[in-house]
Amino acid sequence: MKKSIFLFLAVAGFLIGCTNEKGEVPVPDQTCVSDSVKYLVQVLITDNSFTPSSINIIAGDTVSWTYPAGTSAHDVTCNGTNGSVTAAGGTSWASSIILPGDPAFKQVISVAGNYTYVCTIHGSAMTGTIVVKPRCQ
């Protein structure tokens, strides 16, 4: 019985310590991601799409677009033209023409924000998005 009361009081004290003065459990700050590992995120180019069409990364990560097989040429462009959108202060890029079997096109994205990229050959029918969260310092 004494152990049960002690356990109850210990848990109650812990829970009280985890709340703020309003009795709410604080939500951790989500403005940046604390991860020192830099990732390589792969996007597959097919004849008519980017897969996945939307990715989430952390500033400083690398995105790699590969086109292993298909029948048409593509590019990957994010420079504020042709429907592409670069985050404010962010990196712009434009690959050369990518043919099936060509080496991957890689881009490091260092500035947080939302990016929309496009295949300028196929226009708005072939777009992708990248959401870049800031990396905590």
The first five atom37 places (N, CA, C, CB, O) and aatype in JSON, in Angstrom:
{
  "aatype": [12, 11, 11, 15, 9, 13, 10, 13, 10, 0, 19, 0, 7, 13, 10, 9, 7, 4, 16, 2, 6, 11, 7, 6, 19, 14, 19, 14, 3, 5, 16, 4, 19, 15, 3, 15, 19, 11, 18, 10, 19, 5, 19, 10, 9, 16, 3, 2, 15, 13, 16, 14, 15, 15, 9, 2, 9, 9, 0, 7, 3, 16, 19, 15, 17, 16, 18, 14, 0, 7, 16, 15, 0, 8, 3, 19, 16, 4, 2, 7, 16, 2, 7, 15, 19, 16, 0, 0, 7, 7, 16, 15, 17, 0, 15, 15, 9, 9, 10, 14, 7, 3, 14, 0, 13, 11, 5, 19, 9, 15, 19, 0, 7, 2, 18, 16, 18, 19, 4, 16, 9, 8, 7, 15, 0, 12, 16, 7, 16, 9, 19, 19, 11, 14, 1, 4, 5],
  "atom_mask": [
    [1, 1, 1, 1, 1],
    [1, 1, 1, 1, 1],
    [1, 1, 1, 1, 1],
    [1, 1, 1, 1, 1],
    [1, 1, 1, 1, 1],
    [1, 1, 1, 1, 1],
    [1, 1, 1, 1, 1],
    [1, 1, 1, 1, 1],
    [1, 1, 1, 1, 1],
    [1, 1, 1, 1, 1],
    [1, 1, 1, 1, 1],
    [1, 1, 1, 1, 1],
    [1, 1, 1, 0, 1],
    [1, 1, 1, 1, 1],
    [1, 1, 1, 1, 1],
    [1, 1, 1, 1, 1],
    [1, 1, 1, 0, 1],
    [1, 1, 1, 1, 1],
    [1, 1, 1, 1, 1],
    [1, 1, 1, 1, 1],
    [1, 1, 1, 1, 1],
    [1, 1, 1, 1, 1],
    [1, 1, 1, 0, 1],
    [1, 1, 1, 1, 1],
    [1, 1, 1, 1, 1],
    [1, 1, 1, 1, 1],
    [1, 1, 1, 1, 1],
    [1, 1, 1, 1, 1],
    [1, 1, 1, 1, 1],
    [1, 1, 1, 1, 1],
    [1, 1, 1, 1, 1],
    [1, 1, 1, 1, 1],
    [1, 1, 1, 1, 1],
    [1, 1, 1, 1, 1],
    [1, 1, 1, 1, 1],
    [1, 1, 1, 1, 1],
    [1, 1, 1, 1, 1],
    [1, 1, 1, 1, 1],
    [1, 1, 1, 1, 1],
    [1, 1, 1, 1, 1],
    [1, 1, 1, 1, 1],
    [1, 1, 1, 1, 1],
    [1, 1, 1, 1, 1],
    [1, 1, 1, 1, 1],
    [1, 1, 1, 1, 1],
    [1, 1, 1, 1, 1],
    [1, 1, 1, 1, 1],
    [1, 1, 1, 1, 1],
    [1, 1, 1, 1, 1],
    [1, 1, 1, 1, 1],
    [1, 1, 1, 1, 1],
    [1, 1, 1, 1, 1],
    [1, 1, 1, 1, 1],
    [1, 1, 1, 1, 1],
    [1, 1, 1, 1, 1],
    [1, 1, 1, 1, 1],
    [1, 1, 1, 1, 1],
    [1, 1, 1, 1, 1],
    [1, 1, 1, 1, 1],
    [1, 1, 1, 0, 1],
    [1, 1, 1, 1, 1],
    [1, 1, 1, 1, 1],
    [1, 1, 1, 1, 1],
    [1, 1, 1, 1, 1],
    [1, 1, 1, 1, 1],
    [1, 1, 1, 1, 1],
    [1, 1, 1, 1, 1],
    [1, 1, 1, 1, 1],
    [1, 1, 1, 1, 1],
    [1, 1, 1, 0, 1],
    [1, 1, 1, 1, 1],
    [1, 1, 1, 1, 1],
    [1, 1, 1, 1, 1],
    [1, 1, 1, 1, 1],
    [1, 1, 1, 1, 1],
    [1, 1, 1, 1, 1],
    [1, 1, 1, 1, 1],
    [1, 1, 1, 1, 1],
    [1, 1, 1, 1, 1],
    [1, 1, 1, 0, 1],
    [1, 1, 1, 1, 1],
    [1, 1, 1, 1, 1],
    [1, 1, 1, 0, 1],
    [1, 1, 1, 1, 1],
    [1, 1, 1, 1, 1],
    [1, 1, 1, 1, 1],
    [1, 1, 1, 1, 1],
    [1, 1, 1, 1, 1],
    [1, 1, 1, 0, 1],
    [1, 1, 1, 0, 1],
    [1, 1, 1, 1, 1],
    [1, 1, 1, 1, 1],
    [1, 1, 1, 1, 1],
    [1, 1, 1, 1, 1],
    [1, 1, 1, 1, 1],
    [1, 1, 1, 1, 1],
    [1, 1, 1, 1, 1],
    [1, 1, 1, 1, 1],
    [1, 1, 1, 1, 1],
    [1, 1, 1, 1, 1],
    [1, 1, 1, 0, 1],
    [1, 1, 1, 1, 1],
    [1, 1, 1, 1, 1],
    [1, 1, 1, 1, 1],
    [1, 1, 1, 1, 1],
    [1, 1, 1, 1, 1],
    [1, 1, 1, 1, 1],
    [1, 1, 1, 1, 1],
    [1, 1, 1, 1, 1],
    [1, 1, 1, 1, 1],
    [1, 1, 1, 1, 1],
    [1, 1, 1, 1, 1],
    [1, 1, 1, 0, 1],
    [1, 1, 1, 1, 1],
    [1, 1, 1, 1, 1],
    [1, 1, 1, 1, 1],
    [1, 1, 1, 1, 1],
    [1, 1, 1, 1, 1],
    [1, 1, 1, 1, 1],
    [1, 1, 1, 1, 1],
    [1, 1, 1, 1, 1],
    [1, 1, 1, 1, 1],
    [1, 1, 1, 0, 1],
    [1, 1, 1, 1, 1],
    [1, 1, 1, 1, 1],
    [1, 1, 1, 1, 1],
    [1, 1, 1, 1, 1],
    [1, 1, 1, 0, 1],
    [1, 1, 1, 1, 1],
    [1, 1, 1, 1, 1],
    [1, 1, 1, 1, 1],
    [1, 1, 1, 1, 1],
    [1, 1, 1, 1, 1],
    [1, 1, 1, 1, 1],
    [1, 1, 1, 1, 1],
    [1, 1, 1, 1, 1],
    [1, 1, 1, 1, 1]
  ],
  "atom_positions": [
    [[0.82, -1.19, 0.0], [0.0, 0.0, 0.0], [0.87, 1.26, 0.0], [-0.94, 0.0, 1.21], [0.61, 2.21, -0.75]],
    [[1.92, 1.27, 0.86], [2.8, 2.43, 0.93], [3.5, 2.64, -0.41], [3.82, 2.26, 2.06], [3.72, 3.77, -0.83]],
    [[3.88, 1.52, -1.08], [4.54, 1.62, -2.38], [3.61, 2.25, -3.41], [5.02, 0.24, -2.86], [4.05, 3.04, -4.24]],
    [[2.33, 1.89, -3.36], [1.35, 2.43, -4.31], [1.18, 3.93, -4.11], [0.0, 1.73, -4.15], [1.13, 4.68, -5.09]],
    [[1.1, 4.37, -2.86], [0.94, 5.8, -2.58], [2.19, 6.55, -3.02], [0.67, 6.03, -1.07], [2.09, 7.62, -3.63]],
    [[3.37, 6.0, -2.71], [4.62, 6.64, -3.12], [4.71, 6.75, -4.64], [5.83, 5.85, -2.57], [5.09, 7.8, -5.16]],
    [[4.35, 5.68, -5.34], [4.38, 5.67, -6.8], [3.42, 6.72, -7.35], [4.04, 4.28, -7.35], [3.76, 7.44, -8.29]],
    [[2.21, 6.79, -6.78], [1.23, 7.76, -7.22], [1.76, 9.19, -7.03], [-0.09, 7.58, -6.45], [1.65, 10.01, -7.94]],
    [[2.34, 9.47, -5.88], [2.86, 10.81, -5.6], [4.05, 11.14, -6.52], [3.29, 10.93, -4.13], [4.19, 12.28, -6.97]],
    [[4.88, 10.16, -6.8], [6.03, 10.39, -7.68], [5.56, 10.72, -9.09], [6.95, 9.15, -7.71], [6.07, 11.65, -9.71]],
    [[4.58, 9.96, -9.6], [4.06, 10.21, -10.94], [3.36, 11.57, -10.99], [3.09, 9.09, -11.37], [3.53, 12.32, -11.95]],
    [[2.56, 11.88, -9.97], [1.86, 13.16, -9.92], [2.85, 14.32, -9.89], [0.93, 13.22, -8.7], [2.65, 15.32, -10.58]],
    [[3.9, 14.19, -9.11], [4.92, 15.24, -9.05], [5.62, 15.42, -10.38], [0.0, 0.0, 0.0], [5.9, 16.55, -10.79]],
    [[5.9, 14.32, -11.06], [6.53, 14.39, -12.38], [5.63, 15.11, -13.36], [6.87, 12.98, -12.9], [6.09, 15.98, -14.11]],
    [[4.35, 14.76, -13.38], [3.41, 15.37, -14.32], [3.24, 16.86, -14.04], [2.06, 14.67, -14.25], [3.13, 17.66, -14.97]],
    [[3.21, 17.23, -12.78], [3.09, 18.64, -12.44], [4.32, 19.4, -12.92], [2.89, 18.83, -10.92], [4.22, 20.53, -13.4]],
    [[5.48, 18.78, -12.8], [6.72, 19.4, -13.24], [6.81, 19.55, -14.75], [0.0, 0.0, 0.0], [7.61, 20.34, -15.25]],
    [[6.01, 18.79, -15.49], [6.05, 18.84, -16.95], [5.06, 19.84, -17.54], [5.77, 17.47, -17.52], [4.93, 19.92, -18.76]],
    [[4.36, 20.57, -16.72], [3.39, 21.53, -17.23], [3.86, 22.95, -16.93], [1.99, 21.28, -16.62], [4.7, 23.17, -16.06]],
    [[3.3, 23.91, -17.67], [3.63, 25.3, -17.39], [2.64, 25.85, -16.37], [3.6, 26.15, -18.69], [1.82, 25.11, -15.83]],
    [[2.72, 27.16, -16.11], [1.86, 27.74, -15.07], [0.37, 27.68, -15.42], [2.25, 29.16, -14.83], [-0.46, 27.81, -14.53]],
    [[0.03, 27.48, -16.68], [-1.37, 27.35, -17.08], [-1.83, 25.9, -17.01], [-1.57, 27.89, -18.49], [-2.99, 25.61, -17.31]],
    [[-0.95, 24.99, -16.61], [-1.31, 23.58, -16.54], [-1.21, 22.87, -17.88], [0.0, 0.0, 0.0], [-1.73, 21.76, -18.03]],
    [[-0.56, 23.5, -18.87], [-0.43, 22.9, -20.19], [0.94, 22.26, -20.35], [-0.66, 23.96, -21.29], [1.93, 22.75, -19.81]],
    [[0.98, 21.17, -21.08], [2.26, 20.56, -21.4], [2.88, 21.36, -22.53], [2.1, 19.04, -21.8], [2.25, 21.52, -23.58]],
    [[4.1, 21.89, -22.36], [4.69, 22.71, -23.41], [5.0, 21.9, -24.66], [5.96, 23.37, -22.91], [5.41, 20.74, -24.58]],
    [[4.81, 22.53, -25.81], [5.11, 21.9, -27.1], [6.52, 22.31, -27.49], [4.06, 22.32, -28.2], [6.85, 23.49, -27.44]],
    [[7.36, 21.33, -27.88], [8.72, 21.71, -28.26], [8.74, 22.64, -29.47], [9.54, 20.47, -28.56], [7.86, 22.57, -30.33]],
    [[9.73, 23.5, -29.53], [9.88, 24.44, -30.64], [10.17, 23.67, -31.92], [11.02, 25.46, -30.34], [11.13, 22.9, -31.98]],
    [[9.35, 23.86, -32.94], [9.49, 23.14, -34.2], [10.06, 24.03, -35.3], [8.15, 22.58, -34.63], [9.94, 23.7, -36.48]],
    [[10.69, 25.14, -34.93], [11.18, 26.05, -35.96], [12.41, 25.54, -36.68], [11.47, 27.39, -35.36], [12.69, 25.96, -37.8]],
    [[13.16, 24.64, -36.06], [14.33, 24.06, -36.73], [14.45, 22.59, -36.36], [15.63, 24.83, -36.36], [13.85, 22.13, -35.39]],
    [[15.22, 21.87, -37.14], [15.41, 20.44, -36.92], [16.83, 20.23, -36.42], [15.14, 19.62, -38.22], [17.8, 20.66, -37.05]],
    [[16.93, 19.57, -35.28], [18.24, 19.3, -34.68], [18.74, 17.95, -35.16], [18.17, 19.35, -33.14], [18.44, 16.92, -34.56]],
    [[19.49, 17.96, -36.24], [20.03, 16.73, -36.81], [21.34, 17.09, -37.51], [19.02, 16.06, -37.81], [21.34, 17.87, -38.46]],
    [[22.43, 16.54, -37.03], [23.73, 16.88, -37.62], [24.04, 16.07, -38.87], [24.83, 16.67, -36.6], [25.0, 16.38, -39.58]],
    [[23.25, 15.04, -39.15], [23.49, 14.2, -40.33], [22.92, 14.88, -41.56], [22.85, 12.79, -40.14], [21.79, 15.37, -41.54]],
    [[23.69, 14.92, -42.63], [23.2, 15.47, -43.89], [22.81, 14.3, -44.78], [24.28, 16.38, -44.6], [23.59, 13.37, -44.98]],
    [[21.61, 14.35, -45.31], [21.03, 13.24, -46.05], [21.08, 13.45, -47.56], [19.6, 13.02, -45.61], [21.17, 14.57, -48.05]],
    [[21.02, 12.33, -48.28], [20.86, 12.32, -49.73], [19.47, 11.75, -49.99], [22.0, 11.46, -50.45], [19.21, 10.59, -49.69]],
    [[18.58, 12.57, -50.53], [17.21, 12.16, -50.8], [17.06, 11.95, -52.3], [16.17, 13.21, -50.27], [17.39, 12.84, -53.09]],
    [[16.56, 10.79, -52.69], [16.48, 10.46, -54.11], [15.08, 10.66, -54.66], [16.92, 9.03, -54.34], [14.08, 10.3, -54.03]],
    [[15.02, 11.24, -55.85], [13.78, 11.42, -56.6], [13.97, 10.7, -57.93], [13.42, 12.95, -56.81], [14.97, 10.89, -58.61]],
    [[13.0, 9.89, -58.29], [13.05, 9.13, -59.54], [12.32, 9.91, -60.63], [12.41, 7.72, -59.36], [11.19, 10.36, -60.44]],
    [[12.98, 10.07, -61.77], [12.35, 10.7, -62.93], [11.8, 9.58, -63.8], [13.36, 11.6, -63.73], [12.51, 8.64, -64.14]],
    [[10.52, 9.69, -64.15], [9.91, 8.76, -65.1], [9.53, 9.56, -66.34], [8.66, 8.02, -64.48], [9.85, 10.75, -66.43]],
    [[8.85, 8.94, -67.28], [8.51, 9.66, -68.51], [7.59, 10.85, -68.28], [7.87, 8.72, -69.48], [7.59, 11.78, -69.07]],
    [[6.8, 10.84, -67.2], [5.84, 11.93, -67.01], [5.76, 12.47, -65.6], [4.51, 11.48, -67.42], [4.86, 13.27, -65.3]],
    [[6.66, 12.07, -64.71], [6.53, 12.55, -63.33], [7.84, 12.43, -62.56], [5.44, 11.76, -62.61], [8.8, 11.77, -62.97]],
    [[7.84, 13.1, -61.41], [8.9, 12.96, -60.42], [8.3, 12.15, -59.27], [9.45, 14.37, -59.92], [7.2, 12.44, -58.81]],
    [[9.03, 11.13, -58.81], [8.51, 10.27, -57.74], [9.54, 10.16, -56.63], [8.14, 8.87, -58.28], [10.66, 9.71, -56.88]],
    [[9.19, 10.56, -55.39], [7.93, 11.18, -55.01], [7.85, 12.62, -55.53], [7.76, 11.15, -53.47], [8.88, 13.26, -55.78]],
    [[6.65, 13.1, -55.68], [6.47, 14.44, -56.22], [6.67, 15.52, -55.16], [5.08, 14.58, -56.83], [6.84, 16.69, -55.49]],
    [[6.65, 15.13, -53.89], [6.86, 16.08, -52.81], [7.78, 15.44, -51.77], [5.51, 16.51, -52.16], [7.56, 14.3, -51.36]],
    [[8.81, 16.17, -51.35], [9.72, 15.66, -50.33], [9.95, 16.72, -49.27], [11.06, 15.22, -50.96], [9.78, 17.92, -49.51]],
    [[10.34, 16.27, -48.08], [10.7, 17.14, -46.97], [12.15, 16.85, -46.62], [9.76, 16.92, -45.73], [12.54, 15.7, -46.43]],
    [[12.95, 17.91, -46.53], [14.35, 17.75, -46.19], [14.74, 18.8, -45.17], [15.25, 17.84, -47.44], [13.94, 19.65, -44.79]],
    [[16.0, 18.74, -44.72], [16.56, 19.72, -43.8], [17.61, 20.51, -44.57], [17.18, 19.03, -42.52], [18.33, 19.95, -45.4]],
    [[17.7, 21.8, -44.31], [18.68, 22.65, -45.0], [20.06, 22.0, -44.95], [18.72, 24.06, -44.37], [20.52, 21.58, -43.89]],
    [[20.71, 21.94, -46.1], [22.02, 21.31, -46.2], [21.98, 19.91, -46.77], [0.0, 0.0, 0.0], [23.02, 19.35, -47.13]],
    [[20.78, 19.33, -46.87], [20.64, 18.0, -47.47], [20.8, 18.11, -48.99], [19.27, 17.37, -47.11], [20.69, 19.19, -49.56]],
    [[21.06, 16.96, -49.62], [21.23, 16.89, -51.07], [20.06, 16.13, -51.67], [22.57, 16.22, -51.45], [19.66, 15.08, -51.15]],
    [[19.52, 16.65, -52.76], [18.48, 15.93, -53.51], [19.15, 15.41, -54.78], [17.24, 16.87, -53.85], [19.89, 16.12, -55.45]],
    [[18.86, 14.15, -55.1], [19.44, 13.5, -56.28], [18.3, 13.02, -57.17], [20.37, 12.31, -55.87], [17.46, 12.23, -56.74]],
    [[18.28, 13.49, -58.42], [17.28, 13.07, -59.39], [17.92, 12.05, -60.33], [16.7, 14.29, -60.18], [18.95, 12.34, -60.94]],
    [[17.31, 10.88, -60.45], [17.83, 9.85, -61.35], [16.76, 9.47, -62.36], [18.3, 8.6, -60.56], [15.57, 9.48, -62.06]],
    [[17.21, 9.13, -63.56], [16.31, 8.75, -64.66], [16.86, 7.46, -65.27], [16.2, 9.9, -65.75], [17.58, 7.5, -66.27]],
    [[16.52, 6.31, -64.66], [17.13, 5.05, -65.09], [16.63, 4.54, -66.44], [16.88, 4.01, -64.06], [17.39, 3.91, -67.18]],
    [[15.38, 4.79, -66.77], [14.83, 4.25, -68.03], [13.66, 5.1, -68.47], [14.4, 2.77, -67.86], [12.94, 5.67, -67.64]],
    [[13.46, 5.19, -69.77], [12.35, 5.95, -70.31], [12.58, 6.24, -71.77], [0.0, 0.0, 0.0], [13.49, 5.69, -72.39]],
    [[11.75, 7.13, -72.31], [11.83, 7.4, -73.75], [12.01, 8.87, -74.09], [10.61, 6.89, -74.42], [12.24, 9.2, -75.26]],
    [[11.91, 9.77, -73.11], [12.01, 11.19, -73.45], [13.08, 11.88, -72.61], [10.66, 11.89, -73.24], [13.57, 11.33, -71.62]],
    [[13.44, 13.07, -73.02], [14.42, 13.88, -72.3], [13.71, 14.7, -71.23], [15.19, 14.81, -73.27], [12.53, 15.03, -71.35]],
    [[14.45, 15.03, -70.17], [13.91, 15.84, -69.07], [14.99, 16.8, -68.59], [13.41, 14.95, -67.91], [16.15, 16.7, -68.97]],
    [[14.57, 17.73, -67.73], [15.5, 18.53, -66.95], [14.85, 18.8, -65.6], [15.86, 19.87, -67.69], [13.68, 18.48, -65.4]],
    [[15.61, 19.37, -64.7], [15.11, 19.72, -63.37], [15.49, 21.18, -63.15], [15.72, 18.77, -62.23], [16.66, 21.51, -63.04]],
    [[14.47, 22.05, -63.1], [14.72, 23.49, -63.04], [13.94, 24.13, -61.89], [14.35, 24.15, -64.37], [12.74, 23.88, -61.72]],
    [[14.63, 24.94, -61.13], [14.0, 25.74, -60.08], [14.71, 27.09, -60.07], [14.07, 25.02, -58.67], [15.67, 27.29, -59.32]],
    [[14.24, 28.0, -60.9], [14.89, 29.31, -61.01], [13.9, 30.46, -61.11], [15.81, 29.33, -62.21], [14.26, 31.57, -61.52]],
    [[12.64, 30.2, -60.73], [11.63, 31.25, -60.77], [10.96, 31.42, -62.11], [0.0, 0.0, 0.0], [10.15, 32.34, -62.28]],
    [[11.27, 30.56, -63.08], [10.63, 30.63, -64.39], [9.86, 29.35, -64.66], [11.68, 30.87, -65.51], [10.02, 28.36, -63.94]],
    [[9.02, 29.37, -65.68], [8.26, 28.19, -66.11], [7.43, 27.56, -64.99], [9.2, 27.15, -66.66], [7.23, 26.35, -64.99]],
    [[6.96, 28.36, -64.05], [6.14, 27.84, -62.96], [6.94, 27.34, -61.77], [0.0, 0.0, 0.0], [6.36, 26.88, -60.79]],
    [[8.26, 27.42, -61.84], [9.07, 26.99, -60.69], [9.14, 28.13, -59.68], [10.5, 26.56, -61.14], [9.05, 29.3, -60.04]],
    [[9.31, 27.77, -58.41], [9.35, 28.76, -57.34], [10.55, 28.46, -56.45], [8.03, 28.75, -56.51], [10.71, 27.34, -55.97]],
    [[11.38, 29.46, -56.24], [12.53, 29.34, -55.35], [12.2, 30.07, -54.06], [13.82, 29.92, -56.01], [11.64, 31.17, -54.09]],
    [[12.53, 29.47, -52.91], [12.29, 30.11, -51.63], [13.05, 31.44, -51.57], [12.72, 29.19, -50.46], [14.1, 31.59, -52.19]],
    [[12.5, 32.38, -50.81], [13.14, 33.7, -50.68], [14.58, 33.52, -50.21], [12.36, 34.59, -49.68], [14.84, 32.91, -49.18]],
    [[15.52, 34.05, -50.98], [16.93, 33.93, -50.64], [17.51, 32.56, -50.91], [0.0, 0.0, 0.0], [18.66, 32.28, -50.57]],
    [[16.71, 31.71, -51.51], [17.12, 30.33, -51.72], [17.92, 30.1, -52.98], [0.0, 0.0, 0.0], [18.14, 31.0, -53.78]],
    [[18.34, 28.89, -53.12], [19.15, 28.45, -54.24], [18.3, 28.26, -55.49], [19.88, 27.16, -53.9], [17.21, 27.71, -55.42]],
    [[18.8, 28.71, -56.61], [18.19, 28.41, -57.91], [19.04, 27.36, -58.59], [18.06, 29.7, -58.81], [20.25, 27.3, -58.36]],
    [[18.43, 26.55, -59.41], [19.22, 25.57, -60.16], [18.51, 25.2, -61.44], [19.48, 24.33, -59.32], [17.3, 25.37, -61.58]],
    [[19.29, 24.7, -62.38], [18.76, 24.19, -63.64], [19.74, 23.13, -64.14], [18.55, 25.34, -64.71], [20.9, 23.42, -64.4]],
    [[19.26, 21.92, -64.26], [20.12, 20.85, -64.77], [20.24, 20.99, -66.28], [19.56, 19.45, -64.4], [19.5, 21.74, -66.91]],
    [[21.18, 20.28, -66.84], [21.22, 20.15, -68.29], [20.17, 19.11, -68.67], [22.67, 19.75, -68.81], [19.49, 18.57, -67.8]],
    [[20.03, 18.82, -69.94], [19.1, 17.78, -70.39], [19.53, 16.44, -69.79], [19.04, 17.7, -71.95], [20.71, 16.08, -69.82]],
    [[18.56, 15.71, -69.24], [18.82, 14.4, -68.64], [18.16, 13.34, -69.51], [18.29, 14.32, -67.16], [16.95, 13.39, -69.75]],
    [[18.94, 12.4, -69.98], [18.43, 11.28, -70.79], [18.45, 10.01, -69.96], [19.28, 11.1, -72.09], [19.18, 9.93, -68.97]],
    [[17.65, 9.0, -70.36], [17.64, 7.74, -69.6], [19.06, 7.19, -69.44], [16.75, 6.71, -70.3], [19.82, 7.1, -70.41]],
    [[19.39, 6.82, -68.22], [20.7, 6.24, -67.94], [21.79, 7.25, -67.64], [0.0, 0.0, 0.0], [22.9, 6.86, -67.27]],
    [[21.51, 8.55, -67.8], [22.51, 9.57, -67.48], [22.82, 9.55, -65.98], [22.01, 10.98, -67.92], [22.01, 9.06, -65.19]],
    [[23.98, 10.09, -65.59], [24.28, 10.2, -64.16], [23.23, 11.07, -63.46], [25.69, 10.79, -63.94], [22.6, 11.93, -64.09]],
    [[23.06, 10.84, -62.18], [22.09, 11.61, -61.4], [22.46, 13.08, -61.37], [21.99, 11.06, -59.96], [23.64, 13.44, -61.39]],
    [[21.44, 13.93, -61.34], [21.64, 15.36, -61.12], [21.46, 15.59, -59.62], [20.64, 16.25, -61.98], [20.43, 15.2, -59.06]],
    [[22.43, 16.21, -58.97], [22.38, 16.43, -57.52], [22.43, 17.92, -57.21], [23.54, 15.69, -56.82], [23.13, 18.69, -57.86]],
    [[21.65, 18.29, -56.19], [21.61, 19.69, -55.77], [21.55, 19.76, -54.24], [20.39, 20.43, -56.39], [20.68, 19.14, -53.63]],
    [[22.47, 20.49, -53.64], [22.42, 20.76, -52.2], [21.52, 21.98, -52.01], [23.86, 21.01, -51.6], [21.69, 22.99, -52.68]],
    [[20.57, 21.87, -51.09], [19.66, 22.99, -50.83], [19.92, 23.47, -49.41], [18.14, 22.57, -51.02], [19.65, 22.76, -48.44]],
    [[20.46, 24.67, -49.3], [20.95, 25.17, -48.02], [20.03, 26.17, -47.33], [22.26, 25.8, -48.22], [20.22, 26.47, -46.15]],
    [[19.04, 26.69, -48.04], [18.16, 27.71, -47.47], [16.76, 27.12, -47.26], [18.09, 28.96, -48.4], [16.18, 26.54, -48.18]],
    [[16.25, 27.27, -46.04], [14.92, 26.75, -45.72], [13.84, 27.49, -46.51], [14.64, 26.88, -44.22], [13.99, 28.66, -46.85]],
    [[12.76, 26.78, -46.78], [11.63, 27.36, -47.49], [10.98, 26.33, -48.39], [0.0, 0.0, 0.0], [11.33, 25.15, -48.35]],
    [[10.04, 26.78, -49.18], [9.32, 25.9, -50.1], [9.8, 26.15, -51.52], [7.79, 26.12, -49.99], [9.9, 27.29, -51.97]],
    [[10.08, 25.07, -52.21], [10.57, 25.13, -53.59], [9.64, 24.33, -54.48], [12.04, 24.6, -53.68], [9.17, 23.26, -54.09]],
    [[9.37, 24.83, -55.65], [8.66, 24.07, -56.68], [9.59, 23.99, -57.88], [7.28, 24.74, -57.07], [10.05, 25.01, -58.39]],
    [[9.87, 22.77, -58.32], [10.73, 22.6, -59.49], [9.91, 22.0, -60.63], [11.95, 21.71, -59.16], [8.84, 21.44, -60.41]],
    [[10.43, 22.13, -61.83], [9.67, 21.74, -63.02], [10.61, 21.15, -64.06], [8.91, 22.95, -63.6], [11.79, 21.49, -64.11]],
    [[10.08, 20.27, -64.87], [10.77, 19.85, -66.09], [10.32, 20.86, -67.14], [10.42, 18.32, -66.51], [9.15, 20.87, -67.52]],
    [[11.23, 21.7, -67.61], [10.84, 22.75, -68.56], [10.41, 22.18, -69.91], [11.98, 23.74, -68.75], [9.74, 22.86, -70.68]],
    [[10.8, 20.97, -70.19], [10.39, 20.32, -71.44], [8.91, 19.96, -71.4], [11.24, 19.06, -71.71], [8.21, 20.08, -72.41]],
    [[8.43, 19.53, -70.24], [7.04, 19.11, -70.09], [6.17, 20.12, -69.36], [6.98, 17.79, -69.37], [4.95, 19.96, -69.29]],
    [[6.77, 21.16, -68.81], [6.01, 22.25, -68.19], [5.26, 21.86, -66.94], [0.0, 0.0, 0.0], [5.69, 20.99, -66.18]],
    [[4.13, 22.52, -66.72], [3.37, 22.35, -65.49], [2.82, 20.95, -65.29], [2.24, 23.33, -65.46], [2.35, 20.61, -64.2]],
    [[2.86, 20.13, -66.32], [2.41, 18.74, -66.17], [3.42, 17.9, -65.41], [2.15, 18.13, -67.54], [3.1, 16.79, -64.99]],
    [[4.64, 18.41, -65.23], [5.68, 17.64, -64.56], [6.42, 18.53, -63.57], [6.68, 17.03, -65.59], [7.41, 19.18, -63.91]],
    [[5.91, 18.56, -62.33], [6.49, 19.39, -61.28], [6.71, 18.58, -60.02], [5.59, 20.61, -60.99], [6.17, 17.48, -59.86]],
    [[7.49, 19.14, -59.13], [7.71, 18.54, -57.82], [7.9, 19.64, -56.8], [0.0, 0.0, 0.0], [8.18, 20.79, -57.16]],
    [[7.76, 19.3, -55.53], [7.94, 20.29, -54.47], [8.93, 19.76, -53.43], [6.6, 20.63, -53.8], [9.02, 18.56, -53.17]],
    [[9.65, 20.7, -52.85], [10.59, 20.39, -51.78], [10.31, 21.36, -50.64], [12.09, 20.48, -52.26], [10.34, 22.57, -50.83]],
    [[10.03, 20.82, -49.46], [9.87, 21.64, -48.26], [11.16, 21.47, -47.46], [8.59, 21.21, -47.41], [11.51, 20.36, -47.05]],
    [[11.87, 22.58, -47.25], [13.15, 22.55, -46.57], [13.01, 23.21, -45.21], [14.25, 23.25, -47.41], [12.7, 24.4, -45.12]],
    [[13.23, 22.44, -44.15], [13.18, 22.98, -42.79], [14.58, 23.45, -42.41], [12.66, 21.91, -41.77], [15.58, 22.88, -42.86]],
    [[14.67, 24.49, -41.57], [16.0, 24.94, -41.16], [16.66, 23.94, -40.22], [15.9, 26.31, -40.47], [15.99, 23.25, -39.45]],
    [[17.96, 23.86, -40.29], [18.74, 22.99, -39.41], [19.18, 23.84, -38.21], [19.99, 22.36, -40.15], [19.69, 24.94, -38.39]],
    [[18.97, 23.34, -36.99], [19.39, 24.06, -35.79], [20.91, 24.18, -35.76], [18.87, 23.35, -34.51], [21.62, 23.25, -36.14]],
    [[21.39, 25.3, -35.3], [22.84, 25.53, -35.22], [23.37, 25.08, -33.89], [23.18, 27.0, -35.44], [24.57, 25.2, -33.63]]
  ]
}
